[in-house]
Amino acid sequence: MKKLIHVALLSVLLMISCAYGDAKLDNELQQVISQQREKNHINAISLSVGLPTQKTTKNYVVGTISQESKTPIITNSLFQVGSITKNFTAVLILKLVASGKINLDGPIGKYFPEYPKWQNITVRQLLNHTSGIYDYIDEPNWWDHVMENQNKIYEPKELLAIAYKHKPYFVANGGWHYSNTNYVLLGLIIEKITAEPLSKSMSTLLKTAGMMDSYYLPVNYSENLLRRMAHGYYLTYDNTKVNGSWAYSAGALISTPQQIVLWIRELFDGKILSLHSLELLENAVALDTGKASTSFATSAYGLGMFHMNTPAGVIWFTPGLTPGYRSLWVYMPCKGISFAYSASNTLIGVPFHVEMMQQIISALLANKAVQQDIAKYQHEITLPSYCSQVKPAEKWSFVKF
């Protein structure tokens, strides 16, 4: 009898596994990151996927901790995630807006009288990159300086001084230009309003999202943390120790794809922001003019994140780049799918994001069990109007900024 029960139970488990197509899907997604690793000579890649009705993530890793090590990375190996930090900074600002402590369309001159050229720029213009303020990383030889001084701690005002001496790209609200300077200013505004270090506000937000293994660190890393990090490279140069102070609130977060998927789910499920604040986060501007964009058929920038139309429909996403790492999170609101990945290489000049998005999404949408999962999700959830109104793009591409 025990043997019969065991066989019956095993049969049920196999049916559940086969019904979801775990083995096939797992193999395809593992193959995606393995092939990308080999093709682009990447030391390590980590990928996590959240499916519509599944509470846990599906996690995939390939590679080793460093080029010299034979120790494989694991799901909780840490990566610098760069500008994904901007998404968190934008959320902190919107929380202060919701509590009445910040006027989204108020000028920043009240916070920074020492920068009179910027006095009439608004908080919103910083958030959506329509301020025109020069990006300090465009300073000649910037990256050489950063990589040659890995332990240097950059003070925010040091970064602002670089930007302030340059002419703006355009007058405020006269265009769109991605600028890390905008988010450094936002980080300082948060400190001024809360009267506490930004690291404390970030830590509180990470805990709220359940991200207990993510860290905002604009300081040199501890040896314990370095042992957990996948080493990051630019060409053959190991830049793991380049600390996040050069990016501050624009890019000093360290995390894992699994943690970032958790963040995406909590954010878009309305557990971090109110519905009104989430709508503000999604208010986007066109990348060519900087004017308000009401079309989801073309790419645009919200507050700390992009939206883009693809052959699989509209997606929201935020990319991240540091001197040793490249990362991305993607949320597919019309299908309930989210995923994030990090690679331990800058991959400058390589169409990495386009290929990864295309291959990951194609593998997911071709899976019959995932299709059933999406159908159930779409039946149970009220989808955004653009899900039915916007025709999917004819080809895969990626925003240029």
C-alpha positions in Angstrom: 0.0 0.0 0.0 2.8 2.4 0.9 4.5 1.7 -2.4 1.2 2.5 -4.3 0.7 5.7 -2.4 4.3 6.7 -3.1 3.9 5.9 -6.9 0.6 7.9 -7.0 2.2 10.9 -5.2 5.1 10.8 -7.6 2.8 10.7 -10.5 0.9 13.8 -9.3 4.2 15.6 -8.8 5.4 14.7 -12.2 2.0 15.8 -13.7 2.3 19.2 -12.0 5.9 19.6 -13.2 5.1 18.6 -16.7 2.0 20.7 -16.8 4.1 23.8 -16.0 6.8 22.7 -18.4 9.5 23.4 -15.8 12.2 21.2 -17.3 11.8 22.6 -20.9 11.5 26.2 -19.8 14.4 25.9 -17.3 16.6 24.4 -20.0 15.8 27.1 -22.5 16.4 30.0 -20.1 19.6 28.4 -18.8 20.7 28.1 -22.4 20.0 31.7 -23.0 22.4 32.9 -20.3 25.0 30.3 -21.0 25.1 31.2 -24.7 25.3 34.9 -23.9 28.1 34.3 -21.5 30.1 32.4 -24.1 29.3 34.7 -26.9 30.2 37.9 -25.1 33.0 36.5 -22.8 31.1 37.4 -19.7 32.3 35.9 -16.4 28.9 35.5 -14.7 25.2 36.1 -15.4 22.3 35.8 -13.0 18.7 35.7 -14.1 15.4 35.6 -12.1 11.9 35.3 -13.6 8.5 36.0 -11.9 5.5 34.4 -13.6 1.9 35.7 -13.2 0.4 33.2 -10.8 3.6 31.9 -9.2 4.7 33.3 -5.8 8.3 32.2 -6.1 10.8 33.2 -8.7 12.6 30.9 -11.2 16.4 31.5 -10.9 19.2 30.7 -13.2 23.0 31.4 -12.9 26.1 30.7 -14.9 29.7 31.4 -14.3 32.1 31.9 -11.4 32.7 34.5 -8.8 35.8 35.8 -10.7 37.9 35.0 -13.7 40.5 33.4 -11.4 38.1 31.5 -9.2 36.4 28.1 -9.9 33.7 28.9 -7.3 30.4 29.2 -9.2 28.0 32.1 -8.5 24.7 31.3 -6.8 21.3 32.9 -6.8 22.2 35.3 -4.0 25.6 36.4 -5.4 25.6 40.2 -5.4 26.0 42.6 -8.3 26.1 46.3 -8.7 22.9 47.3 -10.4 23.7 50.9 -11.3 20.8 53.0 -12.5 18.2 50.6 -11.3 18.9 52.7 -8.2 17.1 55.6 -9.9 13.8 53.7 -9.6 14.2 53.6 -5.8 15.2 57.2 -5.6 12.1 58.2 -7.6 9.9 56.2 -5.2 11.4 57.9 -2.2 10.6 61.3 -3.7 7.0 60.3 -4.5 6.5 59.1 -0.9 7.6 62.6 0.2 5.2 64.1 -2.4 2.4 61.9 -1.0 3.1 63.1 2.5 2.9 66.8 1.4 6.6 67.4 2.0 7.6 68.0 -1.6 5.9 69.8 -4.5 6.6 67.8 -7.6 6.4 70.9 -9.7 8.1 73.2 -7.3 11.5 74.7 -8.1 14.6 73.2 -6.6 16.1 76.7 -5.8 14.7 76.5 -2.3 16.9 73.4 -1.6 20.0 74.6 -3.5 20.5 78.4 -3.3 24.2 77.8 -4.0 23.3 76.8 -7.6 21.5 79.8 -9.0 21.6 78.6 -12.6 19.4 75.7 -11.6 17.0 77.6 -9.3 13.9 77.3 -11.6 14.2 73.7 -12.5 11.5 71.6 -10.9 11.6 68.3 -9.0 9.6 66.6 -11.8 12.1 67.8 -14.4 14.9 66.1 -12.4 12.9 62.9 -12.2 12.1 62.7 -15.9 15.4 64.1 -17.2 13.9 67.2 -18.8 16.1 69.6 -16.7 18.8 70.0 -19.3 21.4 69.7 -16.5 24.8 68.4 -17.7 25.6 64.8 -16.8 28.9 64.8 -14.9 29.8 61.4 -16.4 30.1 63.2 -19.8 33.2 64.9 -18.3 36.2 64.0 -20.5 38.2 61.1 -19.1 35.6 60.5 -16.4 35.6 56.7 -16.5 39.4 56.5 -16.6 39.5 58.6 -13.5 36.9 56.4 -11.7 38.6 53.1 -12.6 42.0 54.4 -11.7 40.8 55.5 -8.3 38.7 52.5 -7.1 38.7 53.4 -3.4 38.0 57.1 -3.9 34.8 58.3 -2.1 33.1 61.0 -4.2 31.1 63.5 -2.3 27.7 64.5 -4.0 28.7 68.1 -4.1 31.9 67.2 -5.9 29.8 65.5 -8.6 27.5 68.5 -8.8 30.5 70.9 -9.2 31.5 69.1 -12.3 28.1 69.4 -13.8 27.6 73.0 -12.7 30.6 74.3 -14.6 29.1 73.1 -17.9 26.4 74.6 -20.0 23.0 72.8 -19.9 22.0 70.6 -22.8 18.9 72.8 -23.3 16.7 75.1 -21.2 14.6 73.3 -18.7 11.7 71.5 -20.2 13.2 72.1 -23.7 14.1 68.5 -24.5 15.2 65.2 -22.9 18.6 64.1 -21.9 19.5 61.4 -19.4 21.6 62.8 -16.6 22.9 61.2 -13.4 23.3 64.7 -12.0 19.5 64.9 -11.8 19.3 62.0 -9.4 22.2 63.1 -7.3 20.2 66.3 -6.7 17.2 64.2 -5.9 19.1 62.2 -3.3 20.2 65.5 -1.6 16.7 66.8 -1.6 15.6 63.6 0.2 18.3 64.2 2.8 17.3 67.8 3.3 13.6 66.9 3.7 14.1 63.9 6.0 17.1 65.4 7.9 18.8 62.0 7.8 21.3 60.2 5.6 20.0 58.9 2.3 21.3 55.5 3.2 18.8 55.4 6.1 15.8 56.2 3.8 17.0 53.7 1.3 17.4 51.0 4.0 13.9 51.6 5.2 12.5 51.4 1.6 14.4 48.1 1.0 13.0 46.6 4.2 9.5 47.7 3.2 9.9 45.8 0.0 11.3 42.8 1.8 14.7 43.2 0.1 16.7 42.2 3.1 19.7 41.2 0.9 20.1 44.5 -1.0 22.3 47.4 0.0 22.6 51.0 -0.9 26.4 51.6 -0.5 28.0 54.9 -1.7 31.1 53.8 0.3 33.9 51.3 0.0 32.7 47.7 0.3 33.5 45.5 3.3 35.6 42.4 2.8 32.6 40.3 3.7 30.5 41.9 1.0 33.3 41.6 -1.6 33.4 37.9 -1.0 29.7 37.7 -2.0 30.0 39.8 -5.1 30.4 38.5 -8.6 33.5 40.3 -9.8 32.7 42.9 -12.4 34.9 43.7 -15.4 35.5 46.2 -18.1 37.5 44.4 -20.8 40.1 42.6 -18.6 40.1 45.1 -15.8 38.5 44.0 -12.5 36.4 46.9 -11.3 34.6 45.2 -8.4 36.0 47.5 -5.9 34.9 50.7 -7.7 32.5 51.8 -5.0 29.1 53.4 -5.6 29.9 56.9 -4.4 30.6 58.0 -8.0 26.8 57.4 -8.7 25.3 58.1 -5.2 21.5 58.2 -5.5 21.8 57.6 -9.3 23.4 54.2 -9.0 24.9 53.0 -5.7 22.6 49.9 -5.1 23.9 46.4 -4.8 21.4 43.5 -5.2 20.5 40.3 -6.9 18.1 39.7 -9.8 15.9 37.7 -7.4 15.6 40.7 -5.1 14.9 43.1 -8.0 12.0 40.9 -9.2 10.6 41.1 -5.7 10.8 44.9 -6.0 9.1 44.9 -9.3 6.2 42.8 -8.0 5.8 44.8 -4.8 5.9 48.1 -6.7 3.4 47.3 -9.5 1.2 45.4 -7.1 0.6 48.6 -5.2 2.4 47.6 -2.0 5.0 50.3 -2.1 3.1 53.3 -3.5 -0.5 54.3 -3.5 -2.4 54.0 -6.9 -2.1 57.8 -7.4 1.6 57.8 -6.7 2.1 54.8 -9.0 0.3 56.7 -11.7 2.6 59.7 -11.2 5.6 57.3 -11.5 4.2 56.2 -14.9 3.7 59.7 -16.3 6.1 59.6 -19.1 7.8 62.1 -21.5 8.9 61.6 -25.1 12.6 60.9 -25.5 13.0 63.3 -28.5 11.1 66.3 -27.2 10.7 65.8 -23.5 7.0 66.7 -23.8 4.3 64.6 -22.1 3.8 61.4 -23.9 0.3 59.8 -24.1 1.3 57.1 -26.6 2.5 53.7 -25.5 3.4 52.8 -29.1 6.7 54.7 -28.8 9.4 54.7 -26.1 9.2 57.2 -23.3 10.6 57.9 -19.8 8.5 58.0 -16.7 10.0 58.8 -13.2 13.0 56.5 -12.9 11.9 54.0 -15.6 11.2 53.7 -19.3 8.4 52.2 -21.2 8.8 50.7 -24.6 6.7 48.8 -27.2 8.0 45.4 -28.3 6.7 42.5 -30.4 5.5 41.1 -27.1 3.6 44.3 -26.2 4.4 47.2 -23.9 7.0 46.7 -21.2 8.3 48.9 -18.4 12.0 48.6 -17.6 15.1 50.2 -16.1 18.7 49.4 -17.2 21.8 49.7 -15.0 25.4 50.2 -15.9 28.6 50.6 -13.8 32.3 50.2 -14.7 32.0 46.4 -14.2 28.4 45.4 -14.5 25.3 45.6 -16.7 21.7 44.9 -15.4 18.1 45.3 -16.4 14.6 44.7 -14.9 11.5 44.2 -17.1 7.9 44.2 -16.2 5.2 43.1 -18.7 2.0 44.6 -17.3 -0.2 43.0 -20.0 1.0 39.5 -19.2 2.0 39.7 -15.5 5.6 38.7 -16.2 8.6 40.2 -14.6 12.3 39.4 -14.8 15.7 40.8 -14.0 19.3 39.9 -14.8 22.8 41.1 -14.1 26.0 40.4 -15.9 29.5 40.9 -14.6 30.8 42.9 -17.5 30.0 46.4 -18.9 29.5 45.1 -22.4 30.0 48.5 -24.0 29.0 48.5 -27.7 27.3 45.1 -27.4 23.5 44.7 -28.1 23.2 42.7 -24.9 19.9 44.0 -23.6 18.1 43.6 -27.0 19.2 40.0 -27.3 18.5 39.1 -23.7 15.0 40.6 -23.7 14.2 39.0 -27.0 15.4 35.5 -26.1 14.0 35.5 -22.5 10.6 36.8 -23.6 10.4 34.5 -26.6 11.2 31.5 -24.5 8.6 32.4 -21.9 5.8 33.2 -24.3 6.4 30.0 -26.4 5.8 27.8 -23.3 2.3 26.4 -23.2 2.1 26.4 -19.4 3.2 30.0 -19.3 0.6 30.9 -21.9 -2.1 29.3 -19.6 -0.7 31.2 -16.7 -0.9 34.5 -18.6 -4.5 33.7 -19.7 -5.5 33.1 -16.0 -3.8 36.4 -15.0 -5.5 38.4 -17.8 -8.9 36.9 -16.7 -8.4 37.8 -13.1 -6.8 41.3 -13.4 -8.0 44.5 -14.9 -5.3 45.3 -17.4 -4.1 48.8 -18.4 -6.1 50.2 -21.4 -3.0 50.2 -23.6 -2.8 46.4 -23.5 -5.8 46.3 -25.9 -5.2 49.6 -27.6 -1.5 49.4 -28.6 -0.5 47.2 -31.5 2.7 45.3 -30.6 5.9 46.6 -32.4 7.0 44.8 -35.5 10.6 44.3 -34.4 12.8 44.2 -31.3 14.8 47.3 -30.6 16.1 49.2 -27.5 16.0 52.8 -26.5 19.0 55.0 -27.1 19.9 57.4 -24.4 
